[in-house]
Amino acid sequence: MDDSVVRDVVAMGKFLGSLDGIGVLGVAPARAKAKAPVRLAVSADPAGVEVRARSADAARSPAASPPLALPSAPVRSDRDAAAAELSLTAIRDEIGDCKRCRLCEGRNKIVFGQGNPVADLMFVGEAPGADEDAQGLAFVGRAGQLLTDMVEKGMRIQRSDVFIANVIKCRPPGNRPPENDEITTCQPFLEAQIKAVRPRVIVALGATAGKFMAKTGDPIARFRGRFASWDDIPVMPTYHPAYLLRTPSAKKTVWEDLKLVMDVLGTPAD
Ligand code: SF4
């Protein structure tokens, strides 16, 4: 086993171990550096797109898993955090006490989303749950804690350095999936948030966010793990933390997806 494989196994163990709560110590979170993406073991396909083996196993057996094209994250010059914050404030003001769709009837608080206004990495989930509806903050329940672990212990980024939002801002009754017309009505706010933050990579969490961001009607199991694009920003669809709470065996799959995100950000795990 070569050194890169050992490092990969150790990193995955920290991620999975910390999420499972089995006492494996996580790595101290550190701010991800927004640099040009680092290319690992790349080659050029006939279209001139750099490709990278998906995992160490795939690298050893390329026939078993085709190489995956890695997109380039947009290179950002120094960002004006105050201007981005102002833009976000204007979007929140525009939402106001929104009654544009039926979800206003059952909500307690609008969940706008929160985080670094000039984040390199943005997470987009489906909709607020009960905890989020009560607090007015995105991803603060059990699934939110798991997302924090994914970001801080797995990706070694402070949660406060990413931006987190949902496709819709109000909790659907009984946590049902949002209807298409609700998504259509609310989506201008998310689109405006993305334009304000201008992240270098977006992670779409779960089927609703994944389908919306990747513009597909396929089941998420079919398109997760492969970059889509939103306004030239690479989008990685993966499973929702709430699904991981129900299906811990899927954590390894999500870690593979997040490692690709880290590659594109230029902060590879191995
Ligand atoms: S879900 Fe969006 S469009 Fe519907 S009421 Fe809430 S903020 Fe308004």
py3Dmol code that shows the C-alpha trace and the ligand (Angstrom):
import py3Dmol

protein = """\
ATOM      1  CA  MET A   1       0.000   0.000   0.000  1.00  0.00           C
ATOM      2  CA  ASP A   2       1.560   3.296  -1.035  1.00  0.00           C
ATOM      3  CA  ASP A   3       1.609   6.471   1.062  1.00  0.00           C
ATOM      4  CA  SER A   4      -1.247   8.168  -0.766  1.00  0.00           C
ATOM      5  CA  VAL A   5      -3.531   5.200  -0.136  1.00  0.00           C
ATOM      6  CA  VAL A   6      -2.568   5.167   3.556  1.00  0.00           C
ATOM      7  CA  ARG A   7      -3.314   8.906   3.864  1.00  0.00           C
ATOM      8  CA  ASP A   8      -6.656   8.401   2.148  1.00  0.00           C
ATOM      9  CA  VAL A   9      -7.644   5.590   4.500  1.00  0.00           C
ATOM     10  CA  VAL A  10      -6.596   7.617   7.559  1.00  0.00           C
ATOM     11  CA  ALA A  11      -8.556  10.673   6.394  1.00  0.00           C
ATOM     12  CA  MET A  12     -11.654   8.619   5.701  1.00  0.00           C
ATOM     13  CA  GLY A  13     -11.328   6.956   9.095  1.00  0.00           C
ATOM     14  CA  LYS A  14     -11.292  10.341  10.829  1.00  0.00           C
ATOM     15  CA  PHE A  15     -14.361  11.407   8.885  1.00  0.00           C
ATOM     16  CA  LEU A  16     -16.334   8.236   9.422  1.00  0.00           C
ATOM     17  CA  GLY A  17     -15.094   7.743  12.979  1.00  0.00           C
ATOM     18  CA  SER A  18     -15.993  11.248  14.067  1.00  0.00           C
ATOM     19  CA  LEU A  19     -19.414  10.991  12.508  1.00  0.00           C
ATOM     20  CA  ASP A  20     -20.083   7.683  14.136  1.00  0.00           C
ATOM     21  CA  GLY A  21     -19.073   9.042  17.510  1.00  0.00           C
ATOM     22  CA  ILE A  22     -16.724   6.167  18.173  1.00  0.00           C
ATOM     23  CA  GLY A  23     -14.022   8.307  19.692  1.00  0.00           C
ATOM     24  CA  VAL A  24     -11.739   8.956  16.749  1.00  0.00           C
ATOM     25  CA  LEU A  25     -10.369  12.445  17.145  1.00  0.00           C
ATOM     26  CA  GLY A  26     -11.077  14.865  14.341  1.00  0.00           C
ATOM     27  CA  VAL A  27      -8.536  17.223  12.850  1.00  0.00           C
ATOM     28  CA  ALA A  28      -8.526  20.804  14.086  1.00  0.00           C
ATOM     29  CA  PRO A  29     -10.658  22.797  11.650  1.00  0.00           C
ATOM     30  CA  ALA A  30      -8.808  25.217   9.445  1.00  0.00           C
ATOM     31  CA  ARG A  31      -9.925  27.775   6.895  1.00  0.00           C
ATOM     32  CA  ALA A  32      -9.845  26.372   3.389  1.00  0.00           C
ATOM     33  CA  LYS A  33      -7.534  28.393   1.174  1.00  0.00           C
ATOM     34  CA  ALA A  34      -9.309  29.679  -1.917  1.00  0.00           C
ATOM     35  CA  LYS A  35      -6.611  28.918  -4.444  1.00  0.00           C
ATOM     36  CA  ALA A  36      -6.612  27.498  -7.911  1.00  0.00           C
ATOM     37  CA  PRO A  37      -7.606  23.847  -7.858  1.00  0.00           C
ATOM     38  CA  VAL A  38      -4.886  21.282  -7.369  1.00  0.00           C
ATOM     39  CA  ARG A  39      -4.854  18.503  -9.927  1.00  0.00           C
ATOM     40  CA  LEU A  40      -3.960  15.038  -8.771  1.00  0.00           C
ATOM     41  CA  ALA A  41      -2.901  12.304 -11.120  1.00  0.00           C
ATOM     42  CA  VAL A  42      -4.572  14.001 -14.015  1.00  0.00           C
ATOM     43  CA  SER A  43      -4.516  13.276 -17.693  1.00  0.00           C
ATOM     44  CA  ALA A  44      -6.355  14.717 -20.668  1.00  0.00           C
ATOM     45  CA  ASP A  45      -9.342  13.081 -22.306  1.00  0.00           C
ATOM     46  CA  PRO A  46      -9.963  13.515 -26.030  1.00  0.00           C
ATOM     47  CA  ALA A  47     -11.944  16.680 -25.339  1.00  0.00           C
ATOM     48  CA  GLY A  48      -9.033  18.166 -23.438  1.00  0.00           C
ATOM     49  CA  VAL A  49     -10.784  17.856 -20.082  1.00  0.00           C
ATOM     50  CA  GLU A  50      -8.582  16.854 -17.208  1.00  0.00           C
ATOM     51  CA  VAL A  51      -9.727  13.665 -15.571  1.00  0.00           C
ATOM     52  CA  ARG A  52      -8.899  12.051 -12.252  1.00  0.00           C
ATOM     53  CA  ALA A  53      -9.491   8.588 -10.926  1.00  0.00           C
ATOM     54  CA  ARG A  54     -12.346   8.670  -8.427  1.00  0.00           C
ATOM     55  CA  SER A  55     -10.580   6.789  -5.647  1.00  0.00           C
ATOM     56  CA  ALA A  56      -7.520   4.773  -4.832  1.00  0.00           C
ATOM     57  CA  ASP A  57      -9.426   1.612  -5.735  1.00  0.00           C
ATOM     58  CA  ALA A  58     -10.491   3.145  -9.006  1.00  0.00           C
ATOM     59  CA  ALA A  59      -6.909   4.182  -9.680  1.00  0.00           C
ATOM     60  CA  ARG A  60      -5.789   0.591  -9.300  1.00  0.00           C
ATOM     61  CA  SER A  61      -8.660  -0.751 -11.407  1.00  0.00           C
ATOM     62  CA  PRO A  62      -9.562   1.912 -13.932  1.00  0.00           C
ATOM     63  CA  ALA A  63     -11.745  -0.501 -15.863  1.00  0.00           C
ATOM     64  CA  ALA A  64     -13.978  -0.965 -12.814  1.00  0.00           C
ATOM     65  CA  SER A  65     -14.798   2.733 -12.464  1.00  0.00           C
ATOM     66  CA  PRO A  66     -14.441   5.235 -15.282  1.00  0.00           C
ATOM     67  CA  PRO A  67     -12.379   8.351 -14.612  1.00  0.00           C
ATOM     68  CA  LEU A  68     -14.320  11.364 -13.456  1.00  0.00           C
ATOM     69  CA  ALA A  69     -13.975  14.773 -15.038  1.00  0.00           C
ATOM     70  CA  LEU A  70     -13.102  17.379 -12.437  1.00  0.00           C
ATOM     71  CA  PRO A  71     -14.380  20.851 -13.213  1.00  0.00           C
ATOM     72  CA  SER A  72     -12.446  23.996 -12.438  1.00  0.00           C
ATOM     73  CA  ALA A  73     -13.799  26.134  -9.635  1.00  0.00           C
ATOM     74  CA  PRO A  74     -13.987  29.791 -10.629  1.00  0.00           C
ATOM     75  CA  VAL A  75     -10.953  31.710  -9.395  1.00  0.00           C
ATOM     76  CA  ARG A  76     -12.069  34.541  -7.158  1.00  0.00           C
ATOM     77  CA  SER A  77     -10.181  37.745  -6.650  1.00  0.00           C
ATOM     78  CA  ASP A  78     -10.318  39.339  -3.223  1.00  0.00           C
ATOM     79  CA  ARG A  79     -13.951  39.642  -2.270  1.00  0.00           C
ATOM     80  CA  ASP A  80     -15.679  42.542  -0.609  1.00  0.00           C
ATOM     81  CA  ALA A  81     -17.362  40.883   2.342  1.00  0.00           C
ATOM     82  CA  ALA A  82     -19.190  44.059   3.301  1.00  0.00           C
ATOM     83  CA  ALA A  83     -20.708  44.359  -0.189  1.00  0.00           C
ATOM     84  CA  ALA A  84     -21.760  40.708  -0.176  1.00  0.00           C
ATOM     85  CA  GLU A  85     -23.288  41.168   3.271  1.00  0.00           C
ATOM     86  CA  LEU A  86     -25.218  44.166   2.002  1.00  0.00           C
ATOM     87  CA  SER A  87     -26.520  42.140  -0.937  1.00  0.00           C
ATOM     88  CA  LEU A  88     -27.672  39.378   1.391  1.00  0.00           C
ATOM     89  CA  THR A  89     -29.360  41.901   3.662  1.00  0.00           C
ATOM     90  CA  ALA A  90     -31.185  43.334   0.651  1.00  0.00           C
ATOM     91  CA  ILE A  91     -32.390  39.865  -0.331  1.00  0.00           C
ATOM     92  CA  ARG A  92     -33.644  39.229   3.201  1.00  0.00           C
ATOM     93  CA  ASP A  93     -35.429  42.571   3.138  1.00  0.00           C
ATOM     94  CA  GLU A  94     -37.038  41.631  -0.163  1.00  0.00           C
ATOM     95  CA  ILE A  95     -38.330  38.383   1.342  1.00  0.00           C
ATOM     96  CA  GLY A  96     -39.836  40.319   4.216  1.00  0.00           C
ATOM     97  CA  ASP A  97     -42.763  38.539   5.878  1.00  0.00           C
ATOM     98  CA  CYS A  98     -43.216  36.525   2.708  1.00  0.00           C
ATOM     99  CA  LYS A  99     -46.632  35.178   1.822  1.00  0.00           C
ATOM    100  CA  ARG A 100     -45.853  34.363  -1.789  1.00  0.00           C
ATOM    101  CA  CYS A 101     -46.667  30.661  -1.372  1.00  0.00           C
ATOM    102  CA  ARG A 102     -48.822  28.496   0.886  1.00  0.00           C
ATOM    103  CA  LEU A 103     -45.892  27.520   3.101  1.00  0.00           C
ATOM    104  CA  CYS A 104     -46.235  30.828   4.919  1.00  0.00           C
ATOM    105  CA  GLU A 105     -49.343  29.466   6.612  1.00  0.00           C
ATOM    106  CA  GLY A 106     -47.616  26.890   8.801  1.00  0.00           C
ATOM    107  CA  ARG A 107     -44.183  28.352   9.378  1.00  0.00           C
ATOM    108  CA  ASN A 108     -42.923  29.941  12.557  1.00  0.00           C
ATOM    109  CA  LYS A 109     -39.806  31.594  11.154  1.00  0.00           C
ATOM    110  CA  ILE A 110     -38.411  32.140   7.700  1.00  0.00           C
ATOM    111  CA  VAL A 111     -35.050  30.390   7.454  1.00  0.00           C
ATOM    112  CA  PHE A 112     -32.923  32.587   5.233  1.00  0.00           C
ATOM    113  CA  GLY A 113     -29.631  30.743   5.664  1.00  0.00           C
ATOM    114  CA  GLN A 114     -26.421  31.874   7.262  1.00  0.00           C
ATOM    115  CA  GLY A 115     -22.650  31.773   7.046  1.00  0.00           C
ATOM    116  CA  ASN A 116     -19.704  33.538   5.478  1.00  0.00           C
ATOM    117  CA  PRO A 117     -21.057  36.039   2.895  1.00  0.00           C
ATOM    118  CA  VAL A 118     -17.999  35.389   0.702  1.00  0.00           C
ATOM    119  CA  ALA A 119     -17.755  31.648   1.321  1.00  0.00           C
ATOM    120  CA  ASP A 120     -15.848  29.516  -1.155  1.00  0.00           C
ATOM    121  CA  LEU A 121     -18.140  26.615  -0.336  1.00  0.00           C
ATOM    122  CA  MET A 122     -21.929  26.736  -0.149  1.00  0.00           C
ATOM    123  CA  PHE A 123     -24.304  23.986   0.965  1.00  0.00           C
ATOM    124  CA  VAL A 124     -27.875  23.913  -0.278  1.00  0.00           C
ATOM    125  CA  GLY A 125     -30.423  21.715   1.447  1.00  0.00           C
ATOM    126  CA  GLU A 126     -34.094  21.067   0.845  1.00  0.00           C
ATOM    127  CA  ALA A 127     -36.136  22.981   3.413  1.00  0.00           C
ATOM    128  CA  PRO A 128     -36.188  23.877   7.095  1.00  0.00           C
ATOM    129  CA  GLY A 129     -37.183  21.199   9.586  1.00  0.00           C
ATOM    130  CA  ALA A 130     -38.773  21.644  12.998  1.00  0.00           C
ATOM    131  CA  ASP A 131     -35.617  22.889  14.757  1.00  0.00           C
ATOM    132  CA  GLU A 132     -34.808  25.278  11.952  1.00  0.00           C
ATOM    133  CA  ASP A 133     -38.385  26.564  11.846  1.00  0.00           C
ATOM    134  CA  ALA A 134     -38.255  27.238  15.583  1.00  0.00           C
ATOM    135  CA  GLN A 135     -34.869  28.985  15.541  1.00  0.00           C
ATOM    136  CA  GLY A 136     -34.891  30.624  12.123  1.00  0.00           C
ATOM    137  CA  LEU A 137     -31.500  29.093  11.327  1.00  0.00           C
ATOM    138  CA  ALA A 138     -30.522  26.515   8.704  1.00  0.00           C
ATOM    139  CA  PHE A 139     -29.281  23.057   9.700  1.00  0.00           C
ATOM    140  CA  VAL A 140     -29.382  23.323  13.482  1.00  0.00           C
ATOM    141  CA  GLY A 141     -31.025  19.973  14.340  1.00  0.00           C
ATOM    142  CA  ARG A 142     -29.440  16.524  14.380  1.00  0.00           C
ATOM    143  CA  ALA A 143     -28.874  16.616  10.653  1.00  0.00           C
ATOM    144  CA  GLY A 144     -27.295  20.026  11.121  1.00  0.00           C
ATOM    145  CA  GLN A 145     -24.886  18.666  13.712  1.00  0.00           C
ATOM    146  CA  LEU A 146     -23.917  15.922  11.307  1.00  0.00           C
ATOM    147  CA  LEU A 147     -23.360  18.527   8.596  1.00  0.00           C
ATOM    148  CA  THR A 148     -21.103  20.411  11.012  1.00  0.00           C
ATOM    149  CA  ASP A 149     -19.076  17.231  11.546  1.00  0.00           C
ATOM    150  CA  MET A 150     -18.867  16.659   7.810  1.00  0.00           C
ATOM    151  CA  VAL A 151     -17.542  20.175   7.293  1.00  0.00           C
ATOM    152  CA  GLU A 152     -15.269  20.561  10.302  1.00  0.00           C
ATOM    153  CA  LYS A 153     -14.003  17.042  11.044  1.00  0.00           C
ATOM    154  CA  GLY A 154     -14.118  15.732   7.498  1.00  0.00           C
ATOM    155  CA  MET A 155     -13.320  18.696   5.277  1.00  0.00           C
ATOM    156  CA  ARG A 156     -11.332  20.616   7.920  1.00  0.00           C
ATOM    157  CA  ILE A 157     -13.240  23.851   7.300  1.00  0.00           C
ATOM    158  CA  GLN A 158     -14.917  25.902  10.002  1.00  0.00           C
ATOM    159  CA  ARG A 159     -18.675  25.795   9.605  1.00  0.00           C
ATOM    160  CA  SER A 160     -18.706  29.572   9.992  1.00  0.00           C
ATOM    161  CA  ASP A 161     -16.589  29.776   6.824  1.00  0.00           C
ATOM    162  CA  VAL A 162     -19.213  28.149   4.592  1.00  0.00           C
ATOM    163  CA  PHE A 163     -22.651  29.455   3.640  1.00  0.00           C
ATOM    164  CA  ILE A 164     -25.684  27.247   4.222  1.00  0.00           C
ATOM    165  CA  ALA A 165     -29.144  27.742   2.742  1.00  0.00           C
ATOM    166  CA  ASN A 166     -32.141  25.765   1.519  1.00  0.00           C
ATOM    167  CA  VAL A 167     -34.052  25.642  -1.732  1.00  0.00           C
ATOM    168  CA  ILE A 168     -37.124  26.960   0.089  1.00  0.00           C
ATOM    169  CA  LYS A 169     -37.185  29.165   3.164  1.00  0.00           C
ATOM    170  CA  CYS A 170     -40.247  27.921   5.045  1.00  0.00           C
ATOM    171  CA  ARG A 171     -40.933  24.541   6.619  1.00  0.00           C
ATOM    172  CA  PRO A 172     -43.411  22.371   4.708  1.00  0.00           C
ATOM    173  CA  PRO A 173     -46.092  20.810   6.929  1.00  0.00           C
ATOM    174  CA  GLY A 174     -44.977  17.489   8.381  1.00  0.00           C
ATOM    175  CA  ASN A 175     -41.597  17.901   6.683  1.00  0.00           C
ATOM    176  CA  ARG A 176     -43.082  16.797   3.368  1.00  0.00           C
ATOM    177  CA  PRO A 177     -41.012  17.512   0.276  1.00  0.00           C
ATOM    178  CA  PRO A 178     -41.742  20.919  -1.232  1.00  0.00           C
ATOM    179  CA  GLU A 179     -44.126  21.050  -4.188  1.00  0.00           C
ATOM    180  CA  ASN A 180     -42.889  22.232  -7.563  1.00  0.00           C
ATOM    181  CA  ASP A 181     -44.856  25.468  -7.435  1.00  0.00           C
ATOM    182  CA  GLU A 182     -43.432  26.244  -3.983  1.00  0.00           C
ATOM    183  CA  ILE A 183     -39.910  25.719  -5.296  1.00  0.00           C
ATOM    184  CA  THR A 184     -40.596  27.870  -8.332  1.00  0.00           C
ATOM    185  CA  THR A 185     -41.968  30.665  -6.168  1.00  0.00           C
ATOM    186  CA  CYS A 186     -39.086  30.625  -3.700  1.00  0.00           C
ATOM    187  CA  GLN A 187     -36.167  29.886  -6.026  1.00  0.00           C
ATOM    188  CA  PRO A 188     -35.386  33.520  -6.941  1.00  0.00           C
ATOM    189  CA  PHE A 189     -34.237  34.053  -3.368  1.00  0.00           C
ATOM    190  CA  LEU A 190     -31.767  31.172  -3.469  1.00  0.00           C
ATOM    191  CA  GLU A 191     -30.553  32.257  -6.882  1.00  0.00           C
ATOM    192  CA  ALA A 192     -29.963  35.765  -5.552  1.00  0.00           C
ATOM    193  CA  GLN A 193     -28.110  34.350  -2.536  1.00  0.00           C
ATOM    194  CA  ILE A 194     -25.814  32.358  -4.811  1.00  0.00           C
ATOM    195  CA  LYS A 195     -25.106  35.459  -6.881  1.00  0.00           C
ATOM    196  CA  ALA A 196     -24.345  37.439  -3.715  1.00  0.00           C
ATOM    197  CA  VAL A 197     -22.041  34.852  -2.142  1.00  0.00           C
ATOM    198  CA  ARG A 198     -20.500  33.662  -5.425  1.00  0.00           C
ATOM    199  CA  PRO A 199     -19.138  30.414  -3.961  1.00  0.00           C
ATOM    200  CA  ARG A 200     -16.491  28.489  -5.872  1.00  0.00           C
ATOM    201  CA  VAL A 201     -18.283  25.167  -5.277  1.00  0.00           C
ATOM    202  CA  ILE A 202     -21.813  24.237  -4.189  1.00  0.00           C
ATOM    203  CA  VAL A 203     -22.781  20.981  -2.470  1.00  0.00           C
ATOM    204  CA  ALA A 204     -26.438  20.092  -3.005  1.00  0.00           C
ATOM    205  CA  LEU A 205     -27.720  17.989  -0.119  1.00  0.00           C
ATOM    206  CA  GLY A 206     -30.430  15.438  -0.874  1.00  0.00           C
ATOM    207  CA  ALA A 207     -32.807  14.689  -3.690  1.00  0.00           C
ATOM    208  CA  THR A 208     -34.731  17.973  -3.801  1.00  0.00           C
ATOM    209  CA  ALA A 209     -31.677  20.230  -3.766  1.00  0.00           C
ATOM    210  CA  GLY A 210     -29.772  17.865  -6.032  1.00  0.00           C
ATOM    211  CA  LYS A 211     -32.503  17.749  -8.670  1.00  0.00           C
ATOM    212  CA  PHE A 212     -32.961  21.503  -8.483  1.00  0.00           C
ATOM    213  CA  MET A 213     -29.285  22.392  -8.688  1.00  0.00           C
ATOM    214  CA  ALA A 214     -28.362  19.681 -11.208  1.00  0.00           C
ATOM    215  CA  LYS A 215     -31.520  20.265 -13.258  1.00  0.00           C
ATOM    216  CA  THR A 216     -32.459  16.602 -13.463  1.00  0.00           C
ATOM    217  CA  GLY A 217     -35.432  14.450 -12.601  1.00  0.00           C
ATOM    218  CA  ASP A 218     -33.354  11.336 -11.963  1.00  0.00           C
ATOM    219  CA  PRO A 219     -33.178   9.636  -8.555  1.00  0.00           C
ATOM    220  CA  ILE A 220     -30.302  11.076  -6.553  1.00  0.00           C
ATOM    221  CA  ALA A 221     -28.554   7.710  -6.382  1.00  0.00           C
ATOM    222  CA  ARG A 222     -28.074   8.005 -10.136  1.00  0.00           C
ATOM    223  CA  PHE A 223     -26.514  11.480 -10.318  1.00  0.00           C
ATOM    224  CA  ARG A 224     -24.814  12.037  -6.946  1.00  0.00           C
ATOM    225  CA  GLY A 225     -21.038  12.044  -7.001  1.00  0.00           C
ATOM    226  CA  ARG A 226     -20.803  13.754 -10.387  1.00  0.00           C
ATOM    227  CA  PHE A 227     -20.371  17.471 -10.799  1.00  0.00           C
ATOM    228  CA  ALA A 228     -23.135  19.462 -12.402  1.00  0.00           C
ATOM    229  CA  SER A 229     -22.945  23.197 -13.040  1.00  0.00           C
ATOM    230  CA  TRP A 230     -24.950  26.170 -11.861  1.00  0.00           C
ATOM    231  CA  ASP A 231     -24.082  29.441 -13.543  1.00  0.00           C
ATOM    232  CA  ASP A 232     -20.556  28.069 -14.125  1.00  0.00           C
ATOM    233  CA  ILE A 233     -20.184  27.076 -10.466  1.00  0.00           C
ATOM    234  CA  PRO A 234     -19.453  23.350  -9.961  1.00  0.00           C
ATOM    235  CA  VAL A 235     -22.272  21.627  -8.062  1.00  0.00           C
ATOM    236  CA  MET A 236     -21.751  18.327  -6.274  1.00  0.00           C
ATOM    237  CA  PRO A 237     -25.007  16.507  -5.463  1.00  0.00           C
ATOM    238  CA  THR A 238     -24.769  14.103  -2.544  1.00  0.00           C
ATOM    239  CA  TYR A 239     -26.958  12.545   0.111  1.00  0.00           C
ATOM    240  CA  HIS A 240     -28.646  14.682   2.777  1.00  0.00           C
ATOM    241  CA  PRO A 241     -27.317  14.404   6.347  1.00  0.00           C
ATOM    242  CA  ALA A 242     -30.822  13.361   7.454  1.00  0.00           C
ATOM    243  CA  TYR A 243     -30.502  10.355   5.139  1.00  0.00           C
ATOM    244  CA  LEU A 244     -27.117   9.555   6.678  1.00  0.00           C
ATOM    245  CA  LEU A 245     -28.727   9.510  10.127  1.00  0.00           C
ATOM    246  CA  ARG A 246     -31.054   6.803   8.845  1.00  0.00           C
ATOM    247  CA  THR A 247     -28.465   5.075   6.663  1.00  0.00           C
ATOM    248  CA  PRO A 248     -25.008   5.353   8.247  1.00  0.00           C
ATOM    249  CA  SER A 249     -23.524   3.037   5.629  1.00  0.00           C
ATOM    250  CA  ALA A 250     -23.912   5.870   3.093  1.00  0.00           C
ATOM    251  CA  LYS A 251     -21.376   8.045   4.951  1.00  0.00           C
ATOM    252  CA  LYS A 252     -18.521   6.473   3.012  1.00  0.00           C
ATOM    253  CA  THR A 253     -20.233   7.437  -0.243  1.00  0.00           C
ATOM    254  CA  VAL A 254     -20.703  11.030   0.909  1.00  0.00           C
ATOM    255  CA  TRP A 255     -17.069  11.198   1.959  1.00  0.00           C
ATOM    256  CA  GLU A 256     -16.039  10.180  -1.547  1.00  0.00           C
ATOM    257  CA  ASP A 257     -18.199  13.010  -2.932  1.00  0.00           C
ATOM    258  CA  LEU A 258     -16.785  15.541  -0.474  1.00  0.00           C
ATOM    259  CA  LYS A 259     -13.227  14.542  -1.338  1.00  0.00           C
ATOM    260  CA  LEU A 260     -13.927  15.504  -4.934  1.00  0.00           C
ATOM    261  CA  VAL A 261     -15.219  18.862  -3.697  1.00  0.00           C
ATOM    262  CA  MET A 262     -12.017  19.309  -1.698  1.00  0.00           C
ATOM    263  CA  ASP A 263      -9.970  18.508  -4.810  1.00  0.00           C
ATOM    264  CA  VAL A 264     -11.773  21.197  -6.775  1.00  0.00           C
ATOM    265  CA  LEU A 265     -11.316  23.692  -3.939  1.00  0.00           C
ATOM    266  CA  GLY A 266      -7.597  22.910  -3.951  1.00  0.00           C
ATOM    267  CA  THR A 267      -7.629  21.406  -0.445  1.00  0.00           C
ATOM    268  CA  PRO A 268      -7.358  17.672  -1.154  1.00  0.00           C
ATOM    269  CA  ALA A 269      -7.859  15.238   1.720  1.00  0.00           C
ATOM    270  CA  ASP A 270      -4.848  13.146   0.821  1.00  0.00           C
TER     271      ASP A 270
END
"""
ligand_1 = """\
8
SF4
S -41.269 29.226 1.046
Fe -40.346 31.028 0.055
S -41.934 31.831 -1.331
Fe -42.960 30.451 0.138
S -43.642 31.799 1.782
Fe -41.629 31.001 2.393
S -40.149 32.560 1.692
Fe -42.105 32.946 0.621
"""
view = py3Dmol.view(width=600, height=400)
view.addModel(protein, "pdb")
view.setStyle({"model": 0}, {"cartoon": {"style": "trace"}})
view.addModel(ligand_1, "xyz")
view.setStyle({"model": 1}, {"stick": {}})
view.zoomTo()
view.show()
